[in-house]
Amino acid sequence: MIMVTGANGQLASLTLQELGERRVPALGGSRSPAEGQRRLDFDDPATLDLTGVSTLVLVSAGYAEDDQVIARHQAVLDAAVRDGVTHVVYTSLTGGGDHLGFALAHRATEHLIKASGLDWTILRNGLYAELFATLLIWTPDGLESAFGDGALSAVARADLAAAAAVVAGYPTAHAGKIYDLVGEPITAPDIAESLGVTHRSIGLGEYRDRLLADDTLLPFQPPMVASIASSVRHGFLSNTTPDLVQLLGRPLTDPLTVTTDTAAAMRPDAR
């Protein structure tokens, strides 16, 4: 049986949907499970019951400090070894993302997986096209961002979910492989042009000040978000590979369309 962790999250739920459409039996695991899912709380080892699971799709448990994320992943890997899981598929971070503020937890988890004795596949996911849109700032005059003219090889979340389903459905064919799953490079000015508005570039210092003033962000989040802007601005996230196209066997969903549509839906006068 396949289990997908973080089942109520966007990537995991899409992965479960993809598996269902492919008629591959799969179970979701979640801290707050829906009907038919198994309770799985990485912060509560007593809930980490992976009996009957052969392939575990470990969706990264981010949104915390590195030590907490790594401890969560170690706990679930320990449970996987104990309960007889044979293969783990981990949703990691693109190799071009080593400069990002949240890269360390991903790379540490990759080391833990390789040392676990389990068969493994690592999916180094690029940053979502949908995320790129949310990091753009709407103003009465158009869009602002700290990305400058830098490009991001953004990728539609649905394409990454489809890739995870492909691998989980036939894990032996992908054992010991690391795939770098990114899209085609797009820029904030590209998105603004597609929307028919202007784009104004702001400095990283001004952007960081805005993030620090945002009381909806947790303390560890402003430096992480600022690292995305700096990495895009300075050309570290525009890497391309054929891995995702080869896994899917089809062209990628156009990241510019996904980003533009998401940004348009967030426009204040569109709500």
N, C-alpha and C positions, 0 to 999 in steps of 0.2 A: 504493500500500500504506500502511496505517496502522501506525505503531509506537508502543507505549506504553512509556515508560521506567519504571525501578524495578519491573520486572515481577513480582518476588517479594514486593513489599510488598503490604499489604492492599488499599489503594485501587486500585493498578494491576492486581493480579490479579483483582479484582472487575470492573474495567473490561474486561479481556480476556475474562472470562467472559460479560459482557453482550454484547460484540461478537460472540462466538461464537454465543450464543443468537439473535442477530439475523442470523446468517449473513453477517456482515461480516468479510472476511479481515483479520487483524491479526497483528502480530508483536510479541513482547515483547523488550525490551532490558534487560539486567541486568548488574551487576558480576559476579555469580555465576550465569551463565545456566543454566537447565534445558534439557533436550532441546528442540530446535526454536526456541530463543531466540538472540538475537544478543548477544555480549558488548559491553557498553557501560559503561565506567567513566569517569565525569565527571572524575576526577582523573588520567586517563591519556589525553591527547588522541589518541594513536595508535589507541585502540580506538573512536573516535567515527566509525564508518562508517555513514552514513545513506543510502548509495546505494540507489535504488529506493523510498525512502520519500517519499510525497507529503504525508501528514498526520502530524505528530508530536504525540503527546499527552505533553507535558512535565510529569510529576508532580514537584512540588517536591522538590529534593534537600536537605531540611532536616537537622536533627541535627548542626549545626556552627555555628561563628561566622559572622556575616554575611558577612565578606569571602570566606570559603571557599565559602559557598553561592552568592554572586553570581558568583564566578569559575567555579564549576561550570556555572552556567546560561549564562554568556557563552560558555564553551567549546563547549557543545552547540549554542547558537544559531549560532556561527561555523561549526560543522560542517554545520548545517542549510542555511545559505546556500551554503556551498561545494558541497554534494552535491545541491542542486536540490530540497530540500523546499519545498513551496509554502505550507503552512499549519501554524501551530503553535497547539495548544490547551494553555493553561497552567492548572494547578490552583493558584490563588492563595488569598488570604485575604479573607473577608468585609469589606466596607467598614466595618462596625462595629468591626473589630478593629484599627484604627490605633493604639490605645493599648497593644496587646500587644507584648511584648518581642521577638517574632519577626516583626513586621509589616514592618520596614524592608527585609529581604531580598526579600520578596514585591513590595513597591512598586518597588524598584529593578529587579527582574526585569521587571515590567510595562513600565517605561521602556525597558529593553533590547529587549524584544520589539517595541514600537512603533517603535523606531529601526532595526530589523533589515532592513526592506524586505519581510519576509514578510507574507502574510495571517495574521491572528491572531484568536483568540477567547480571552477571559479568563474563567475560571470562579472567581469569588470564593467559595470554599467556607466555610461556617460550621464551627464546631467540632463534632466528632463526638459523637453521643450516647454512643458507647462510651467516648470519652475522658472525658466528664463523670463516668461511673461510676467510672473508674479513679482519679479525683482525690478521690473520697469516701473517708473513713477509717473502717474498721470498728473498733468498740470493743465490749467486753462489754455495754455499755448501748445500742448502736445505731450511729448514724452521726455522725461529726464532719466539719466542713468549714469553710473560711474564706470560703465563698460568702455567708454570711448568708442573707437572704431574697431576694437578687438572682436574676434570671431569666437563663437562657441559651437562645437560640434554637438548640437542639441539633438535629442532623440525622443521620439514619442514614447510615453510610458507604455502604451499598448504594445508597441513593438518589443520592448524589453520583457513584458509579460509573456508574449508569444514565444520568445526565445527561451525563457525559463521553462515553459511548458514543453517545448521541443526536447530540451535536455532531460527534464525530469521523466518524460515519457519513455525514453530509451537511454538511461544513464550509462550503461556499459560502453556505448559508442563514444562517450565523451569523458571517460574516466581519465584523470590526470591532466586535463586540458584547462588552459586559461584563455578565455575569450575576451577581447576588448570590444565592447559593444557601444559604438558611437554612431552619430548621424552625420549629416553634412554641415559644414560651418555656415553659420548665419550671424549677422551682427545686429546690434540695436538700431543703427540707421536703416538696415534692410527692413526691419519690422515696422519702423515709423513710416518708411516709404510705402510699404504694403498697406498701411492703415490710412495713408494720405495725410499724415501729420508731420510736424517737425520733431527732431530729436536734439536735445541739449545735453551736452556732456558736462558732468560735474566732477570735481576732484575727489580723490579717495578720502582726504581729510574731512571734507564737508559730508561725504556719505557716512563715514564712521561716526561723526557727531550726531547725525540723524538717527543712526541705529542705536547709539548709546542713549539717546533721548526717548526711544520707543519703549514704553513700560510694558508692552505686551511680549517683549523678547526676554528669554531667560539669560542669565549672565554670560553663559558660554556661547550664545548665539551670535552676537554682533561680530566678534572676530572671525567666526566661521563664514558668515555672509560676506563680510568685507573681503575675505580671502578669495571668494568666488569672483568678485568684481575685479580685484587686482590680477588674478590669474587670467581672466578673459581679456582684460585691457592690455596685458603684456604678452599675449599670444601663447599661453601655455595650455589652452583647452581647445585648440583647433585641430587636434590630431584626427586622422581618419584611418580606418581599417576596413577590410572586406568582411570581417567576422560575422556581423549581424545579418548582412544580406545572404551570406552562405548558410547560416543557420536557418533562416526563414525561408530561403528558396524563392524569394520574391523581392521586388523593390521596397525600399523603406517608405513608411508614411512620411510625407513632406514635413520636415520640422518647422519650416517657415509658416506653413499654413496652420499647423497646430499652435505655434506661438502667437501668431497674429490673431487667430480666433479666440484664444484664451485672453489675450490682452484686450481685445475688443469687448469681450464680456465683462471685463473689469473696469471699463471706462465709466466714470461716475455718472454720466448722462445716459448710460445704457442699462443702469440698474433699476 
